[in-house]
Amino acid sequence: MIEILPQSTDDVLGYKISGKVTGDEEKYWLGKIEQHLKEHKKLRMLVILDDNAEWDMAAGYEDFKWISTHTRQMEKIAFVTSKKLWKWWLSADKPFARLFDVHLDNFDPDELDEAWAWVKS
């Protein structure tokens, strides 16, 4: 499930992902992000990944397609998670993101305020 966080602002989107995300749900939220990009040149996001966050194959495919065409529209993404697998994946992805001038960072759940401050700066 994907839910928008109430701390989201006009230029910074916040989401919490829990459980399994389906392809239809991923398409819905990517459409919402597309609408946001019509008003803003760059995207800044905070994403909370709970310990049960995962994507089915259809959602993963939709995410991959979207990322492959919108990477340059991303500016900063803060990931908040305690799961070691997500932290490892994000650390591995960070150098590739920098190639496209995207700033990624990950934070522990007890650093949520710091994550918001970083993504908004």
C-alpha beads as a LAMMPS data file, in Angstrom:
LAMMPS data file: protein, C-alpha beads

121 atoms
120 bonds

1 atom types
1 bond types

-500.0 500.0 xlo xhi
-500.0 500.0 ylo yhi
-500.0 500.0 zlo zhi

Masses

1 110.0

Atoms # bond

1 1 1 0.000 0.000 0.000
2 1 1 1.204 3.521 -0.801
3 1 1 -0.071 6.488 1.155
4 1 1 0.816 10.171 0.924
5 1 1 2.223 11.680 4.087
6 1 1 0.494 14.723 5.605
7 1 1 3.851 16.525 5.873
8 1 1 4.011 16.721 2.068
9 1 1 4.255 20.241 0.729
10 1 1 3.787 21.852 -2.645
11 1 1 7.335 20.985 -3.732
12 1 1 8.236 17.938 -1.581
13 1 1 6.214 14.739 -1.734
14 1 1 6.224 12.226 1.099
15 1 1 5.020 8.632 0.837
16 1 1 4.830 5.616 3.097
17 1 1 5.025 2.210 1.483
18 1 1 3.860 -0.833 3.417
19 1 1 3.011 -4.327 2.313
20 1 1 2.944 -5.366 -1.326
21 1 1 2.427 -2.708 -3.988
22 1 1 0.539 -3.877 -7.073
23 1 1 1.001 -2.725 -10.654
24 1 1 -2.311 -0.841 -10.626
25 1 1 -1.422 0.956 -7.412
26 1 1 2.013 1.860 -8.772
27 1 1 0.458 3.270 -11.985
28 1 1 -1.971 5.358 -9.925
29 1 1 0.754 6.960 -7.794
30 1 1 3.121 7.462 -10.721
31 1 1 0.278 9.346 -12.409
32 1 1 -0.012 11.579 -9.344
33 1 1 3.726 12.237 -9.461
34 1 1 3.426 13.071 -13.184
35 1 1 0.819 15.708 -12.312
36 1 1 3.207 17.143 -9.730
37 1 1 5.975 17.336 -12.343
38 1 1 3.762 19.470 -14.582
39 1 1 4.043 22.205 -11.946
40 1 1 7.624 21.608 -10.797
41 1 1 10.734 21.013 -12.880
42 1 1 12.386 18.752 -10.310
43 1 1 11.046 16.195 -7.886
44 1 1 11.998 15.956 -4.228
45 1 1 10.574 13.033 -2.287
46 1 1 10.713 11.344 1.069
47 1 1 9.804 7.652 1.034
48 1 1 9.236 5.603 4.171
49 1 1 9.720 1.895 3.478
50 1 1 8.345 -0.200 6.298
51 1 1 9.760 -3.646 7.015
52 1 1 7.098 -5.319 4.837
53 1 1 7.408 -3.040 1.783
54 1 1 7.669 -4.917 -1.510
55 1 1 6.527 -4.685 -5.125
56 1 1 4.891 -7.353 -7.233
57 1 1 6.365 -7.945 -10.701
58 1 1 3.883 -5.626 -12.424
59 1 1 4.634 -2.796 -9.984
60 1 1 8.376 -3.317 -10.343
61 1 1 8.040 -3.157 -14.114
62 1 1 5.953 0.040 -13.967
63 1 1 8.473 1.593 -11.586
64 1 1 11.401 0.654 -13.850
65 1 1 9.679 2.101 -16.937
66 1 1 8.890 5.344 -15.145
67 1 1 12.352 5.749 -13.618
68 1 1 14.027 5.128 -16.970
69 1 1 12.231 8.128 -18.493
70 1 1 12.050 10.502 -15.495
71 1 1 15.405 10.169 -13.707
72 1 1 16.598 13.614 -14.769
73 1 1 13.505 15.182 -13.212
74 1 1 14.487 13.952 -9.764
75 1 1 16.537 16.122 -7.470
76 1 1 16.532 14.528 -4.016
77 1 1 15.045 11.384 -2.549
78 1 1 15.251 10.540 1.138
79 1 1 14.505 6.930 2.023
80 1 1 13.577 6.078 5.598
81 1 1 13.906 2.429 6.547
82 1 1 15.351 0.114 9.152
83 1 1 15.565 -2.894 6.855
84 1 1 19.154 -3.835 5.995
85 1 1 18.276 -5.064 2.503
86 1 1 16.792 -1.693 1.544
87 1 1 19.797 0.148 3.023
88 1 1 22.178 -2.052 1.063
89 1 1 20.254 -1.543 -2.188
90 1 1 20.138 2.230 -1.677
91 1 1 23.854 2.379 -0.936
92 1 1 24.557 0.443 -4.122
93 1 1 22.241 2.706 -6.134
94 1 1 23.637 5.997 -4.826
95 1 1 26.645 6.254 -7.232
96 1 1 24.409 5.551 -10.242
97 1 1 21.923 8.199 -9.128
98 1 1 24.746 10.749 -8.899
99 1 1 25.512 10.129 -12.577
100 1 1 22.118 11.710 -13.279
101 1 1 22.559 14.436 -10.637
102 1 1 20.052 12.783 -8.292
103 1 1 20.856 12.993 -4.588
104 1 1 19.824 9.911 -2.598
105 1 1 20.230 9.368 1.099
106 1 1 18.832 6.902 3.571
107 1 1 17.806 7.452 7.149
108 1 1 16.743 5.303 10.059
109 1 1 13.137 5.677 11.253
110 1 1 14.289 7.619 14.335
111 1 1 15.865 10.170 11.943
112 1 1 12.600 11.087 10.212
113 1 1 12.861 14.785 11.121
114 1 1 16.412 14.884 9.754
115 1 1 15.235 13.168 6.557
116 1 1 12.533 15.811 6.040
117 1 1 15.047 18.606 6.687
118 1 1 17.539 17.100 4.230
119 1 1 15.051 16.569 1.409
120 1 1 13.640 20.093 1.855
121 1 1 17.085 21.780 1.870

Bonds

1 1 1 2
2 1 2 3
3 1 3 4
4 1 4 5
5 1 5 6
6 1 6 7
7 1 7 8
8 1 8 9
9 1 9 10
10 1 10 11
11 1 11 12
12 1 12 13
13 1 13 14
14 1 14 15
15 1 15 16
16 1 16 17
17 1 17 18
18 1 18 19
19 1 19 20
20 1 20 21
21 1 21 22
22 1 22 23
23 1 23 24
24 1 24 25
25 1 25 26
26 1 26 27
27 1 27 28
28 1 28 29
29 1 29 30
30 1 30 31
31 1 31 32
32 1 32 33
33 1 33 34
34 1 34 35
35 1 35 36
36 1 36 37
37 1 37 38
38 1 38 39
39 1 39 40
40 1 40 41
41 1 41 42
42 1 42 43
43 1 43 44
44 1 44 45
45 1 45 46
46 1 46 47
47 1 47 48
48 1 48 49
49 1 49 50
50 1 50 51
51 1 51 52
52 1 52 53
53 1 53 54
54 1 54 55
55 1 55 56
56 1 56 57
57 1 57 58
58 1 58 59
59 1 59 60
60 1 60 61
61 1 61 62
62 1 62 63
63 1 63 64
64 1 64 65
65 1 65 66
66 1 66 67
67 1 67 68
68 1 68 69
69 1 69 70
70 1 70 71
71 1 71 72
72 1 72 73
73 1 73 74
74 1 74 75
75 1 75 76
76 1 76 77
77 1 77 78
78 1 78 79
79 1 79 80
80 1 80 81
81 1 81 82
82 1 82 83
83 1 83 84
84 1 84 85
85 1 85 86
86 1 86 87
87 1 87 88
88 1 88 89
89 1 89 90
90 1 90 91
91 1 91 92
92 1 92 93
93 1 93 94
94 1 94 95
95 1 95 96
96 1 96 97
97 1 97 98
98 1 98 99
99 1 99 100
100 1 100 101
101 1 101 102
102 1 102 103
103 1 103 104
104 1 104 105
105 1 105 106
106 1 106 107
107 1 107 108
108 1 108 109
109 1 109 110
110 1 110 111
111 1 111 112
112 1 112 113
113 1 113 114
114 1 114 115
115 1 115 116
116 1 116 117
117 1 117 118
118 1 118 119
119 1 119 120
120 1 120 121
